[in-house]
Amino acid sequence: MFRHFIDQVQDLVDRHGFPPPPPPVTTVPPLHDRWCFLNLENDLSKDGCYDLIMKTKKSKLRETPSKKTQKDQKHTENPNSNESMDEIWKHFPEDLYESVIARLPVATFFRFRSVCQNWNSLLHSNNFTLQCTQPSQPWFYTITHENVNSGAMYDPVSKKWHHPIVPKIPTKMIILPVASAGGLLCFLDIGHRSFYVCNPLTSSFKQLPARSAKIWSRVSVGMILNENSTNYKIIWVATNGEYEIYDSIVNSWTHMESIPDCIGLPLSLNYGLQILSANGLMYFLRLDPDGIVSFDMDKRVWNQYLVPVPPHSRDHSLAECDGRMMLVGLVTKNAATCVSIWELQKMTLLWKEVDRMPNVMCLEFYGKHVKLSCLGNKGLIMLSIESKMMNRLVTYEISKKEWLKVPGCVPPHKRKQMWIACGTTFHPSLTAIA
């Protein structure tokens, strides 16, 4: 093909001759330096066009710098870039600095406290704590069977477990979380003698004064925040009807008169459950007879409502969502076991089933004797379903009717999953003080 093309060009030149050369231009080289015909019969290395091509290629290679050269050039252009950035952070306004950190998720506080002493001291700054964003979802504080002396906290938003540093407890007895209010947790030792209040985020810790009543049997405990205040009250109720109220303002217990005879004594309470607090009232789930006992903390008035539990159900817990009274429990029929949710009908004082755990989750419990424990009782609850060979955790959001599996609680640098013994919910807060 090339030879045919050259023959055609040679034929045109023989007929018409070469075209006249263009006028010389100083900025453009002559035509014979820019164009040539390849001599395909001779060696290319001896052809003048070969020399021209090689010269042009070498000149382009010299003009295009390598990537390494470009990077080196950038570094040489800004030799003091690191020093300038250090100067910017050195003169960064302190108040703006706190505002940026205060908008981080609560879970990051565990990490940034270990950065330096200045960052750790921010937790004690009133300006910083007031700017901190409070999470909309509560967290879960739990105690495990393997390590009863330290807690584990679960964040349902990030779906991660946190293992905080527990403050030094002035007792060798095991303490368990029995109630919560806001960002504070209430603990009671297993001897039922001493109460403690703690903020698990800031390690703010306080031992409450001794109770005036010398009752060492199991008691049911509730906690409530004062309206528009950080102060709180704690109530304990015994089976014989005695009860006391602690007020954080005066830092003392007040022994009250016994529960009225109309309530019916002794009180058969589930002491493993947290008392439900809603709208200034405390609600207790009692047995024999089945029903609900309420107590108005301000008016000091007791009431009782006889509400039969649903048939074939057990392991009940009270919950509340948007003013609705809910009941959580296990329903067992033959070999099948399932978790059900009921709502109290105010007109009839009967429980109506409104939701049930999906069958896919319930299949794991088929033919097994399981025990249900409910952690928390408002909006979002955690269900601990335990048998001899397993411990499954599931969260249930009442408003959305959403069931979600919880990842296993595995402490740092360990592989074995720990089993949840008990726990409660709380709202993480840096401003709550025990």
HUNORJO-V343165 format. One record per backbone hydrogen bond with DSSP energy under -1.0 kcal/mol. CO is the residue of the C=O (numbers start at 0). NH is the residue of the N-H. If there is no record, write none. Layout:
# HUNORJO-V343165
[[CO;NH] [CO;NH]]
This chain:
# HUNORJO-V343165
[[0;4] [1;5] [2;6] [3;7] [4;8] [5;9] [6;10] [7;11] [8;12] [9;13] [10;14] [11;15] [12;16] [29;32] [30;33] [30;34] [37;39] [42;45] [43;46] [46;50] [47;51] [48;52] [49;53] [50;54] [51;55] [52;56] [53;57] [54;58] [55;59] [56;60] [57;61] [58;62] [59;63] [65;69] [66;70] [67;71] [68;72] [69;73] [70;74] [71;75] [72;76] [73;77] [77;80] [79;83] [80;84] [81;85] [82;86] [83;87] [84;88] [85;89] [86;90] [92;96] [93;97] [94;98] [95;99] [96;100] [97;101] [100;103] [101;132] [104;107] [105;108] [107;111] [108;112] [110;113] [111;114] [115;119] [116;120] [119;122] [120;123] [121;124] [124;128] [125;129] [138;425] [139;153] [140;423] [141;151] [142;420] [142;421] [151;141] [152;161] [153;139] [154;158] [154;159] [159;154] [161;152] [168;170] [173;189] [175;187] [178;185] [180;183] [181;426] [183;180] [184;197] [185;177] [185;178] [186;195] [187;175] [188;191] [193;188] [194;207] [195;186] [196;205] [197;184] [198;202] [203;198] [205;196] [212;214] [219;236] [220;274] [221;234] [223;232] [225;228] [230;225] [231;247] [232;223] [233;245] [234;221] [235;243] [236;219] [237;240] [238;266] [240;258] [241;237] [242;255] [243;235] [244;253] [245;233] [246;250] [246;251] [251;246] [253;244] [259;262] [266;268] [267;286] [268;270] [269;272] [275;282] [277;280] [279;296] [280;277] [281;294] [282;275] [283;292] [285;290] [290;285] [291;304] [292;283] [293;302] [294;281] [295;299] [300;295] [302;293] [304;291] [311;331] [313;329] [316;327] [318;325] [319;378] [320;323] [323;320] [324;343] [325;318] [326;341] [327;316] [328;339] [329;313] [330;337] [332;335] [334;366] [335;332] [337;330] [338;356] [339;328] [340;353] [340;354] [341;326] [342;351] [344;348] [349;344] [351;342] [354;340] [357;361] [358;362] [361;364] [362;365] [364;367] [370;385] [372;383] [374;381] [376;319] [377;379] [378;397] [380;395] [381;374] [382;393] [383;372] [384;391] [385;370] [389;386] [391;384] [392;405] [393;382] [394;403] [395;380] [396;400] [396;401] [401;396] [403;394] [408;417] [410;413] [418;144] [421;142] [423;140] [425;138]]
